[in-house]
Amino acid sequence: MPEGHLSENIAYFGRALRAAGLAVGPGRVLDAVEALQSAGVGSHEDFYWTLHAVFVSRHEDSVVFDHAFRLFWRRRAHQEKLMALLSPVAVPEREKKRESVLRRVEEALFSNIGTPRAAEKPRVEVEARLSASREDVLRTKDFAQMSAAELAEARRRIATLRMPDDRAHTRRLAADPRGRKVDFRASLRGALATGGDLLLLKRAGPRLRPPPIVALVDISGSMADYSRPILHFLHALGEKRRVAVFLFGTRLTNVTRALRRRDPDAALAAVAQSAKDWAGGTRIASSLHAFNRDWSRRVLAQNPVVLLFTDGLEREADAGLAAEMARLRRSCRRLVWLNPLLRYEGFEPKAQGVKAMLPHVDDFRPVHDLKSLESLVTALGADYSSAGRSAA
């Protein structure tokens, strides 16, 4: 790095981090420059942790920062070798998550910022686009394999999803000229307006409202690539109906109020700040127990639809997990389990946690791409009274 260009490189690095999804603004760039001037540019490790302390404010951003730092502050002589290592021909399933993060960081560093990146060989997925439109490819592409631009487009499409008309009868009454019940209060108020003259009795019928939705979202490490698209979906859903959202990993966190912010990015930032166990372990049984004990009577009183987003990979699967699932099912109108592992055609419920949970759900559906979310929206509007249990 040439002498005297430290501030420019820090600013460039900050813009790249912002494009990769981190909350980095001009203020943090200035703070980074001042921090380096105060601490001094010592060892490579000191330089790394100084920038990390300024730019990273959320636990889930550490992985993105790490890959961005290693790509940006590398030596030019090793550029071709590093890019060859980071772009293998075949990627095992366990490395897909790492590859998707790397691809998003590389796009932020080399797309529309500074010198354009050298042309790369087309990926194999380009061949599939010869027979399908770009819209169809995006609808069926796994969230974990999407680039930063594709995730942004997916968020825009999620915001435009239209919920079906699934209104149901409630206990409260609404004015209805053909209602079966006489509304005496409304009739008396109408008589007062005419000086006590006789008038037709006013009637009322059952009020129709869409059932509320309660979402339980797994934010453990195995669900990290799907948690944010799911929260974007729930944010868009909350603009059209009552939605209560709870996150769970190693603990249960109520983020309903944080997710009600109008701006989706501000809402997700508030949610990430509230959840201290993001991308950590998984304790499904204890989290469901906490929900049934502390929140069930508050949010399930109006017979809502419960959406459970998790892969079911519980380390401590025992009889308690099945009991908590059974209690949750008895307390709601409908329990829908959305599992990203269903994207595999050969999926079988062999894990102990999946075996304990599956008998107590009404629907078992995938949630890994836009198409699966669209299918969920359609399923929520179906007449479940005669639909029965379904698996997709």
N, C-alpha and C positions, 0 to 999 in steps of 0.2 A: 504494500500500500504506500503510495507516494507521500512524502512528508508534507504536512500542511493541508491535507485533504481529509482529515479525520472527521470534521463536522459534516462535510458533504457525504461521506460514506455512512455516517450514523443516520443522517436524514434519509438517504436512499434505503438503508436497511429498515428504518421505521416505516416508510411507505410500503415496502414489501410485506412487512408483518401485518400492516393494516389490510392490504389486499388479500392476505392469506386468512383473514378473519379475526385478528386480534384487535382489541380496543386500544389503538395507538393513535394519538393525535399530535399536533405540533407541540403541545405542552410537554408530553413525555419525551419527545425528541430533544427538546432543550434541557430537560432534566437529565437525560442520558449524557449529553455533552458535558454538563456541569459536573455530573458524578465522576466521569472519567478524568476531568481536569483536576478534581479534588483528590480522587484516589490514585491517579496516575496510571499509565498503561504499563502494568507490570507483566506478569506471566499470562500465558494464554488462558489459563483457568480463571485467574482473577478478572481478566477482561470479560470472559463468558458470564461469570456470576454477577458482575456489576451491571451488565446489560439485562441479564435475567431479572434482577431485582427491580429494574425500572419498567421493563416492558411487559412482564408477565404478572397478571393480577388474578388469574383463575387457574385452578389446578389442571384443567383439561387443555390449557394453552401451552403447557410445558413441552409436550411432544412436538407441536408445530414450531415453537421457538427453537428447539434443539436441532431439528432438521434444517430450518432456515439458517441458523447460525453456521452450521457445518458446511452448507452449500455456499453461503455468501462470503465467509471469511477464509475460504480455502486458498491454497496456492494455485496460481494459474497453470503451473507445470503439470499438476495432477488432475486438471479438469476433465480431460478425455477419459482417463482411467476411472475417475469417480463416477462419471455419467454412465460408463459402461457397466459398472457395478450396480448402480441404482436403477438400471433399465434392463433387467434380465429378460430372456426370451420367454421363459415359462415361470410363473410365480406360483408357489404352492399356496394352498388355501390358508395356512396359518400366517402367510406373509402378505395377504391381500390388504389387511388393514394398514400395515406399514407403507405399502406401495401407494395406497390412495392418499395418505398424508403427504408423502414425498411429492406426488404429482401436483397436489394443490399448492404446496410450497414452491415448487419449481415454476408453476404458472405465475404465481405472484412475483417471483424474482425476475422472470425473463419475459413476461407478456406485458407490453405497453408501458414498461418502466425502464428507462435507460436504453442500453444497446439491445436490440432484438436478439433472441437466441437463435443459434444456428438451426437450420432445418433438420428435423429428425425423420427417421423412417416411419412410415405410417404403421399404426397398430393394426392388429388382426381384426379388431372390431370394425374398422372402416369397411371391410368387405360386406358386413351384414347390412350396412346402410345402402348398398346397391339395390336391395330388394325391399327396403322399408324406409319410410319417411323419417325425418329427424324427430318429429313429434312422437312417432310410434317407438323409436329407439329410446327416447328419454322416458316414456311411460313405463317401459319394461326394464329399465336399467337399475341395478341395485344401488341403493343409497350409498353403500360402502365403497362403490367403485366410481362414483361421480366425481368430476372435477369441481373446482370452486365455482366456475361459471355455470356448470350444470346444476349444482346445488342451488345457486341463486335463482336460476330459471325454475327449478322444482318448487322453491318457496313461493314464487309468484303464482305458479299454477295451483298450489295448495290453497292460497288465499282466495282463489276464484271458484273453489268447489262449492256447489250449491246443494244444500241439505234438502232432502225430500220432505214432503208434507206428511209427517207421521204423528199428527196431533192425536191425543187420546183424551178420554173423558176424565175430569177431575171431580173432586167433591164439591168444589165451589160452583155457584150458579151464575149465569149471565142472562141478561135480558133476551127473551126469545118470544115473539108473538105467538108461536105455536107450542110453547113449552107446556109440559104437563102439570107443573106446579104454579100456584098462584103466588105472586110476589106481593104480599100485603103491605110491606113498607113502601115499595114503589107506588102502589095504588093510593095509599094515604098521602104521599107527597104530591101525587098528581091531583088529588082532590083538593088539597090546600091551595094549589095554584088557581083553581076555578071557583074558590069561595065555598067549597063544600058540595057543589053540585055532583050528581051522580055521573059516573063515567065508567067506561069499560075497565074491567080488572086487568091489571098487567100481569104477565106471566114470565116465567123464567125456566131455563133449561140448563143442563150441565155445560160447564165451560170446557172448551177444547184447547189444550195447550200441548206442545211437544214435551215429552218426558225429559226431565233433567238428566244430565250425563255426569258420571263420576269416573275419572280416569286415574288408574294406578300405573305409573310409569317406572320401569326398571332403568336405573341410570348406572348400573355396574359396568365394569370394563368390557364385558362381552357384548353390551348393548350400546357402547359409546358411539358407533357409527349411525345408529338409528334414533337415538334419544332426541337430537335436535330437530330432525324432520318431523318426528312425532309431536314435539312441543309446538312447532309451527302449525301443524294441523290442528291441534287443540286450541291454539290461539285464534285461528280462523273460525273454528267451531264455536268458540266463546262469544264471538260477535253476533251470533244468530240464535243462541239459546243458553240456558244456564249450565255451566260446566264447572265442576270442582276437580282440581288436579292435585294429586299427591305423588311425590317422588320417593323412591325407596332404593336403597343399596344395602348399606349396613344399618340404616335407620330410616324412619318415616318422616317426611317433610311436607307440610302443607304449603303449596305455592300458588294457591288459587288467586289470592290478592295480587301477587307479583305478576301473574300472567294476564291480568286484566288491563294492563297498560295498553294504550292504543297503538303505540309504535311497537312492532314485533321485535326489533332488535333490542330496544330498551327493556321489553318484557323478558326476553331470554337472558339478558344480562342480569336483571334482578333475580331471575330464577336461579341462575348459576351461582350468584352470590349467596343465595339462601341455602342451597344444598352443599353441605360441607363434605359429603361422601361421594362426590361425582367421580365416575370411572374407578370406583374401588371394588370391594367385594360384594357378595350377594347373600342376603339373609331374608328369603321370601317369607318363611314361616313366622319369624318374629315381627316382620313388618306388617303382615296381614293381621297378626294378633294385636299389634298396636292400633291398627286402623279399626278393627272390630270392637276393641275395648274403648277407644277414646273418641272416635269419629262416626261410628256406624249410625248411632241414633240421631246425629245432627244432620248428616248429608244423605242418609238413605231413607228418611222419613216419608218422602214423596214418591217412593217406589221408582227410582231412576234406573237407567241402563248403565251397567258398570263395564268399562273397558279396561282390561288387564293387559298391559304391554310388557311382556317378559319372555325370555327364552326358556324359562323353567329350570335353569341349571342351578339347582339348590344343593349346597354342599352338605347341609344337615337335614336331609329329607327323612321325615319320620311320620308317625301317626298324627302329630300335631299339625303338619301342613295340610293333610286331608281334612282335618276337623275345622281348621280356619277357612278353607275353601268352601266347605259345606255350609258353614255359618254365613259366609258372604253370599252364597247363592240363595239362601233362604230369605235374605234381607233385601233383595233387589228384584226388579222386574225381569231382568235378563242379564246374564253374565257372558261377555264375549272375551275370549282369550285371543290375543294377537301375538303371534310368535314368528320372528324373522327366520327361524330355522325351517319353516315350511317352504322356503324357496327351493329347497332341495327335493327333487322328485323321489329320492329313496329314503326320505325321512321316516323314522320309526320311533315311537315313544319308548325308548329303552332306558332313558335316565330315570332314576328313582323319583326325582322331583316332578317330572312330566307325568309319570304313572300315577302319582298321588293327586295331581291337580286335574288331570283330564276328565275323570268321571263326573266332575262337579260343574262343568261349563256347558253353556247352551250352544255356543258357536266356537269353532276353532279355526282361525283364519290366519293367512300370512300378512306380514306388514314389512315389506322390504323395498317397495318401489311405488311410483305414483299409481300404477294400475291397481295395486292392492288397496290403497287408500280410497280410490274411486269405488272399488268393490265394497269396501266397508260402508261408505256413504249410502250406497244402494241397499245394502243389507239392513242398515238401521231403519230404513223406511219400509221394510217388508212387513207383511202381516204375520207377526210371529205366533199368533194364537194357533195357527194351523200349519206353520212352517216346520216346527220341530227342530231338532238339533242338526246342524250342518257342519261340514268340514270342507275346507278348500285347500 
